[in-house]
C-alpha cells in the first residue's frame, strides 16, 4: 500500500483501464468532421518545432465549438512512456457547413523525458505518432513524425 510508483497505474498517465471520462470528454449540439491531417515537416529536430495542421468541418445544423486535441505516442521509445500524451489543443468556433484549418505547434522540448543518468531532460531520436481527436478516447487521424 506504500508503493507510490506512478508507472504502476496510480496516475492517469499510466492507468491501464478505461477511464469513466477521458480527456476532452464533452457533449455538443453539433457534429464535426476532421480531415486532411498534415505536418509542416516529416522531421523534427531536437531543438525545433513542427506544426500539426488539420481541417475541421461543422457537419451539423447549428454553430459550435470544437476542441481539437493533439496527442503524441512513442511506439519505439527506449523508456516506458504513457500510452498517449496531450501536447496541445485549440478551441475553434465553426458555423454550420463551414471548414476551418487548425494549426497546433509541437515543440521537440515537450517530448523530453528526465534521464537520471545525465541527469537532465533528453529528447529521444525516434519516430513519434501525432494524433488528432476530439477526446483521448476518440482519436480520428494520425501521422508519423521522425524526431532527429
Contact map, one row per residue, 1 for C-alpha under 8 A:
1110000000000000000000000000000000000000000000000000000000000000000000000000000000000000000000000000000000000000000000000000000000000000000000000000
1111000000000000000000000000000000000000000000000000000000000000000000000000000000000000000000000000000000000000000000000000000000000000000000000000
1111100000000000000000000000000000000000000000000000000000000000000000000000000000000000000000000000000000000000000000000000000000000000000000000000
0111110101000000000000000000000000000000000000000000000000000000000000000000000000000000000000000000000000000000000000000000000000000000000000000000
0011111101000000000000000000000000000000000000000000000000000000000000000000000000000000000000000000000000000000000000000000000000000000000000000000
0001111111100100000000000000000000000000000000000000000000000000000000000000000000000000000000000000000000000000000000000000000000000000000000000000
0000111111100100000000000000000000000000000000000000000000000000000000000000000000000000000000000000000000000000000000000000000000000000000000000000
0001111111000110000000000000000000000000000000000000000000000000000000000000000000000000000000000000000000000000000000000000000000000000000000000000
0000011111111111000000000000000000000000000000000000000000000000000000000000000000000000000000000000000000000000000000000000000000000000000000000000
0001111111110110000000000000000000000000000000000000000000000000000000000000000000000000000000000000000000000000000000000000000000000000000000000000
0000011011111110000000000000000000000000000000000000000000000000000000000000000000000000000000000000000000000000000000000000000000000000000000000000
0000000011111110000000000000000000000000000000000000000000000000000000000000000000000000000000000000000000000000000000000000000000000000000000000000
0000000010111110000000000000000000000000000000000000000000000000000000000000000001111000000000000000000000000000000000000000000000000000000000000000
0000011111111111000000000000000000000000000000000000000000000000000000000000000011100000000000000000000000000000000000000000000000000000000000000000
0000000111111111100000000000000000000000000000000000000000000000000000000000000000000000000000000000000000000000000000000000000000000000000000000000
0000000010000111110000000000000000000000000000000000000000000000000000000000000000000000000000000000000000000000000000000000000000000000000000000000
0000000000000011111000000000000000000000000000000000000000000000000000000000000000000000000000000000000000000000000000000000000000000000000000000000
0000000000000001111100000000000000000000000000000000000000000000000000000000000000000000000000000000000000000000000000000000000000000000000000000000
0000000000000000111111000000000000000000000000000000000000000000000000000000000000000000000000000000000000000000000000000000000000000000000000000000
0000000000000000011111000000000000000000000000000000000000000000000000000000000000000000000000000000000000000000000000000000000000000000000000000000
0000000000000000001111101000000000000000000000000000000000000000000000000000000000000000000000000000000000000000000000000000000000000000000000000000
0000000000000000001111111000000000000000000000000000000000000000000000000000000000000000000000000000000000000000000000000000000000000011100000000000
0000000000000000000011111000000000000000000000000000000000000000000000000000000000000000000000000000000000000000000000000000000000000011100000000000
0000000000000000000001111100000000000000000000000000000000000000001010000000000000000000000000000000000000000000000000000000000000000111000000000000
0000000000000000000011111110000000000000000000000000000000000000000000000000000000000000000000000000000000000000000000000000000000000111000000000000
0000000000000000000000011111000000000000000000000000000000000000000000000000000000000000000000000000000000000000000000000000000000000000000000000000
0000000000000000000000001111100000000000000000000000000000000000000000000000000000000000000000000000000000000000000000000000000000000000000000000000
0000000000000000000000000111111000000000000000000000000000000001100000000000000000000000000000000000000000000000000000000000000000000000000000000000
0000000000000000000000000011111000000000000000000000000000000101000000000000000000000000000000000000000000000000000000000000000000000000000000000000
0000000000000000000000000001111100000000000000000000000001111111000000000000000000000000000000000000000000000000000000000000000000000000000000000000
0000000000000000000000000001111110000000000000000000000001110000000000000000000000000000000000000000000000000000000000000000000000000000000000000000
0000000000000000000000000000011111000000000000000000000111110000010000000000000000000000000000000000000000000000000000000000000000000000000000000000
0000000000000000000000000000001111100000000000000000000111100000000000000000000000000000000000000000000000000000000000000000000000000000000000000000
0000000000000000000000000000000111110000000000000000011110000000000000000000000000000000000000000000000000000000000000000000000000000000000110000000
0000000000000000000000000000000011111000000000000000011100000000000000000000000000000000000000000000000000000000000000000000000000000000000010000000
0000000000000000000000000000000001111100000000000000111000000000000000000000000000000000000000000000000000000000000000000000000000000000000000000000
0000000000000000000000000000000000111110000000000001111000000000000000000000000000000000000000000000000000000000000000000000000000000000000011100000
0000000000000000000000000000000000011111000000000001110000000000000000000000000000000000000000000000000000000000000000000000000000000000000000100000
0000000000000000000000000000000000001111110000000111100000000000000000000000000000000000000000000000000000000000000000000000000000000000000000000000
0000000000000000000000000000000000000111110000000111100000000000000000000000000000000000000000000000000000000000000000000000000000000000000000000000
0000000000000000000000000000000000000011111100000110000000000000000000000000000000000000000000000000000000000000000000000000000000000000000000001000
0000000000000000000000000000000000000011111100000000000000000000000000000000000000000000000000000000000000000000000000000000000000000000000000011100
0000000000000000000000000000000000000000111110000100000000000000000000000000000000000000000000000000000000000000000000000000000000000000000000001111
0000000000000000000000000000000000000000111111011100000000000000000000000000000000000000000000000000000000010000000000000000000000000000000000001111
0000000000000000000000000000000000000000001111111000000000000000000000000000000000000000000000000000000000010000000000000000000000000000000000000011
0000000000000000000000000000000000000000000111110000000000000000000000000000000000000000000000000000000000011000000000000011100000000000000000000011
0000000000000000000000000000000000000000000011111000000000000000000000000000000000000000000000000000000000111000000000000000000000000000000000000000
0000000000000000000000000000000000000000000111111100000000000000000000000000000000000000000000000000000000111000000000000000000000000000000000000000
0000000000000000000000000000000000000000000110111110000000000000000000000000000000000000000000000000000011110000000000000000000000000000000000000000
0000000000000000000000000000000000000011101100011111000000000000000000000000000000000000000000000000000011110000000000000000000000000000000000000000
0000000000000000000000000000000000000011100000001111100000000000000000000000000000000000000000000000001111000000000000000000000000000000000000000000
0000000000000000000000000000000000001111000000000111110000000000000000000000000000000000000000000000001111000000000000000000000000000000000000000000
0000000000000000000000000000000000011111000000000011111000000000000000000000000000000000000000000000111100000000000000000000000000000000000000000000
0000000000000000000000000000000001111100000000000001111100000000000000000000000000000000000000000000111000000000000000000000000000000000000000000000
0000000000000000000000000000000001111000000000000000111110000000000000000000000000000000000000000011110000000000000000000000000000000000000000000000
0000000000000000000000000000000111100000000000000000011111000000000000000000000000000000000000000011110000000000000000000000000000000000000000000000
0000000000000000000000000000000111000000000000000000001111100000000000000000000000000000000001001111000000000000000000000000000000000000000000000000
0000000000000000000000000000011110000000000000000000000111110011000000000000000000000000000001111110000000000000000000000000000000000000000000000000
0000000000000000000000000000011110000000000000000000000011111000000000000000000000000000000000011100000000000000000000000000000000000000000000000000
0000000000000000000000000000011100000000000000000000000001111110000000000000000000000000000000011000000000000000000000000000000000000000000000000000
0000000000000000000000000000010000000000000000000000000000111110000000000000000000000000000000011000000000000000000000000000000000000000000000000000
0000000000000000000000000000110000000000000000000000000000011111000000000000000000000000000000110000000000000000000000000000000000000000000000000000
0000000000000000000000000000010000000000000000000000000001011111100000000000000000000000000011110000000000000000000000000000000000000000000000000000
0000000000000000000000000001110000000000000000000000000001000111110000000000000000000000000011110000000000000000000000000000000000000000000000000000
0000000000000000000000000001000000000000000000000000000000000011111000000000000000000000001111000000000000000000000000000000000000000000000000000000
0000000000000000000000000000000100000000000000000000000000000001111100000000000000000000001111000000000000000000000000000000000000000100000000000000
0000000000000000000000010000000000000000000000000000000000000000111110000000000000000000111100000000000000000000000000000000000000000100000000000000
0000000000000000000000000000000000000000000000000000000000000000011111000000000000000000111100000000010000000000000000000000000000011100000000000000
0000000000000000000000010000000000000000000000000000000000000000001111100000000000000111110000000000000000000000000000000000000000011110000000000000
0000000000000000000000000000000000000000000000000000000000000000000111110000000000000111100000000000000100000000000000000000000001111000000000000000
0000000000000000000000000000000000000000000000000000000000000000000011111000000000011111000000000000000000000000000000000000000001111001000000000000
0000000000000000000000000000000000000000000000000000000000000000000001111100000000011110000000000000000000000000000000000000000111100000000000000000
0000000000000000000000000000000000000000000000000000000000000000000000111110000001111000000000000000000000000000000000000000000111100000000000000000
0000000000000000000000000000000000000000000000000000000000000000000000011111100010110000000000000000000000000000000000000000011110000000000000000000
0000000000000000000000000000000000000000000000000000000000000000000000001111100000000000000000000000000000000000000000000000001110000000000000000000
0000000000000000000000000000000000000000000000000000000000000000000000000111110000000000000000000000000000000000000000000000011100000000000000000000
0000000000000000000000000000000000000000000000000000000000000000000000000111111110000000000000000000000000000000000000000001010000000000000000000000
0000000000000000000000000000000000000000000000000000000000000000000000000001111100000000000000000000000000000000000000000000000000000000000000000000
0000000000000000000000000000000000000000000000000000000000000000000000000000111110000000000000000000000000000000000000000000000000000000000000000000
0000000000000000000000000000000000000000000000000000000000000000000000000000111111000000000000000000000000000000000000000000000000000000000000000000
0000000000000100000000000000000000000000000000000000000000000000000000000100101111110000000000000000000000000000000000000000000000000000000000000000
0000000000001100000000000000000000000000000000000000000000000000000000001000000111111000000000000000000000000000000000000000000000000000000000000000
0000000000001100000000000000000000000000000000000000000000000000000000001100000011111000000000000000000000000000000000000000000000000000000000000000
0000000000001000000000000000000000000000000000000000000000000000000000111100000011111100000000000000000000000000000000000000000000000000000000000000
0000000000001000000000000000000000000000000000000000000000000000000000111000000001111110000000000000000000000000000000000000000000000000000000000000
0000000000000000000000000000000000000000000000000000000000000000000011110000000000011111100000000000000000000000000000000000000000000000000000000000
0000000000000000000000000000000000000000000000000000000000000000000011110000000000001111100000000000000001000100000000000000000000000000000000000000
0000000000000000000000000000000000000000000000000000000000000000000011100000000000000111110000000000000111000000000000000000000000000000000000000000
0000000000000000000000000000000000000000000000000000000000000000001111000000000000000111111000000000000100000000000000000000000000000000000000000000
0000000000000000000000000000000000000000000000000000000000000000001110000000000000000001111100000000010100000000000000000000000000000000000000000000
0000000000000000000000000000000000000000000000000000000000000000111100000000000000000000111110000000000000000000000000000000000000000000000000000000
0000000000000000000000000000000000000000000000000000000000000000111100000000000000000000011111000000010000000000000000000000000000000000000000000000
0000000000000000000000000000000000000000000000000000000000000011110000000000000000000000001111100000000000000000000000000000000000000000000000000000
0000000000000000000000000000000000000000000000000000000011000011110000000000000000000000000111110111000000000000000000000000000000000000000000000000
0000000000000000000000000000000000000000000000000000000001000111000000000000000000000000000011111100000000000000000000000000000000000000000000000000
0000000000000000000000000000000000000000000000000000000001111111000000000000000000000000000001111100000000000000000000000000000000000000000000000000
0000000000000000000000000000000000000000000000000000000011111000000000000000000000000000000000111110000000000000000000000000000000000000000000000000
0000000000000000000000000000000000000000000000000000000011100000000000000000000000000000000001111111000000000000000000000000000000000000000000000000
0000000000000000000000000000000000000000000000000000001111000000000000000000000000000000000001001111100000000000000000000000000000000000000000000000
0000000000000000000000000000000000000000000000000000001110000000000000000000000000000000000001000111110000000000000000000000000000000000000000000000
0000000000000000000000000000000000000000000000000000111100000000000000000000000000000000000000000011111000000000000000000000000000000000000000000000
0000000000000000000000000000000000000000000000000000111100000000000100000000000000000000010100000001111100000000000000000000000000000000000000000000
0000000000000000000000000000000000000000000000000011110000000000000000000000000000000000000000000000111110000000000000000000000000000000000000000000
0000000000000000000000000000000000000000000000000011100000000000000001000000000000000001110000000000011111000000000000000000000000000000000000000000
0000000000000000000000000000000000000000000000001111000000000000000000000000000000000001000000000000001111100000000000000000000000000000000000000000
0000000000000000000000000000000000000000000000001111000000000000000000000000000000000011000000000000000111110100000000000000000000000000000000000000
0000000000000000000000000000000000000000000000111100000000000000000000000000000000000000000000000000000011111110000000000000000000000000000000000000
0000000000000000000000000000000000000000000111111100000000000000000000000000000000000000000000000000000001111111000000000010000000000000000000000010
0000000000000000000000000000000000000000000001110000000000000000000000000000000000000000000000000000000000111111000000000010000000000000000000000000
0000000000000000000000000000000000000000000000000000000000000000000000000000000000000010000000000000000001111111000000000000000000000000000000000000
0000000000000000000000000000000000000000000000000000000000000000000000000000000000000000000000000000000000111111100000000011000000000000000000000000
0000000000000000000000000000000000000000000000000000000000000000000000000000000000000000000000000000000000011111110000001111000000000000000000000000
0000000000000000000000000000000000000000000000000000000000000000000000000000000000000000000000000000000000000011111000001110000000000000000000000000
0000000000000000000000000000000000000000000000000000000000000000000000000000000000000000000000000000000000000001111100111100000000000000000000000000
0000000000000000000000000000000000000000000000000000000000000000000000000000000000000000000000000000000000000000111111111100000000000000000000000000
0000000000000000000000000000000000000000000000000000000000000000000000000000000000000000000000000000000000000000011111110000000000000000000000000000
0000000000000000000000000000000000000000000000000000000000000000000000000000000000000000000000000000000000000000001111110000000000000000000000000000
0000000000000000000000000000000000000000000000000000000000000000000000000000000000000000000000000000000000000000001111111000000000000000000000000000
0000000000000000000000000000000000000000000000000000000000000000000000000000000000000000000000000000000000000000011111111000000000000000000000000000
0000000000000000000000000000000000000000000000000000000000000000000000000000000000000000000000000000000000000000011111111100000000000000000000000000
0000000000000000000000000000000000000000000000000000000000000000000000000000000000000000000000000000000000000001111001111110000000000000000000000000
0000000000000000000000000000000000000000000000000000000000000000000000000000000000000000000000000000000000000001111000011111000000000000000000000000
0000000000000000000000000000000000000000000001000000000000000000000000000000000000000000000000000000000000011011100000001111100000000000000000000000
0000000000000000000000000000000000000000000001000000000000000000000000000000100000000000000000000000000000000011000000000111110000000000000000000011
0000000000000000000000000000000000000000000001000000000000000000000000000000000000000000000000000000000000000000000000000011111000000000000000000111
0000000000000000000000000000000000000000000000000000000000000000000000000101100000000000000000000000000000000000000000000001111100000000000000000111
0000000000000000000000000000000000000000000000000000000000000000000000000111000000000000000000000000000000000000000000000000111110000000000000011110
0000000000000000000000000000000000000000000000000000000000000000000000011111000000000000000000000000000000000000000000000000011111000000000000011110
0000000000000000000000000000000000000000000000000000000000000000000000011110000000000000000000000000000000000000000000000000001111100000000001111000
0000000000000000000000000000000000000000000000000000000000000000000001111000000000000000000000000000000000000000000000000000000111110000000001111000
0000000000000000000000000000000000000000000000000000000000000000000001111000000000000000000000000000000000000000000000000000000011111000001111100000
0000000000000000000000000000000000000000000000000000000000000000000111100000000000000000000000000000000000000000000000000000000001111100001111000000
0000000000000000000000000000000000000000000000000000000000000000000111100000000000000000000000000000000000000000000000000000000000111111011110000000
0000000000000000000000011000000000000000000000000000000000000000011110000000000000000000000000000000000000000000000000000000000000011111011100000000
0000000000000000000001111000000000000000000000000000000000000000000010000000000000000000000000000000000000000000000000000000000000001111111000000000
0000000000000000000001111000000000000000000000000000000000000000000000100000000000000000000000000000000000000000000000000000000000001111111000000000
0000000000000000000001100000000000000000000000000000000000000000000000000000000000000000000000000000000000000000000000000000000000000011111000000000
0000000000000000000000000000000000000000000000000000000000000000000000000000000000000000000000000000000000000000000000000000000000001111111100000000
0000000000000000000000000000000000000000000000000000000000000000000000000000000000000000000000000000000000000000000000000000000000111111111111000000
0000000000000000000000000000000001000000000000000000000000000000000000000000000000000000000000000000000000000000000000000000000000111100011111000000
0000000000000000000000000000000001101000000000000000000000000000000000000000000000000000000000000000000000000000000000000000000000111000001111100000
0000000000000000000000000000000000001000000000000000000000000000000000000000000000000000000000000000000000000000000000000000000011110000001111110000
0000000000000000000000000000000000001100000000000000000000000000000000000000000000000000000000000000000000000000000000000000000011100000000011111000
0000000000000000000000000000000000000000010000000000000000000000000000000000000000000000000000000000000000000000000000000000001111000000000001111100
0000000000000000000000000000000000000000111100000000000000000000000000000000000000000000000000000000000000000000000000000000001111000000000000111110
0000000000000000000000000000000000000000011100000000000000000000000000000000000000000000000000000000000000000000000000000000111100000000000000011111
0000000000000000000000000000000000000000001111000000000000000000000000000000000000000000000000000000000000010000000000000001111100000000000000001111
0000000000000000000000000000000000000000001111000000000000000000000000000000000000000000000000000000000000000000000000000001110000000000000000000111
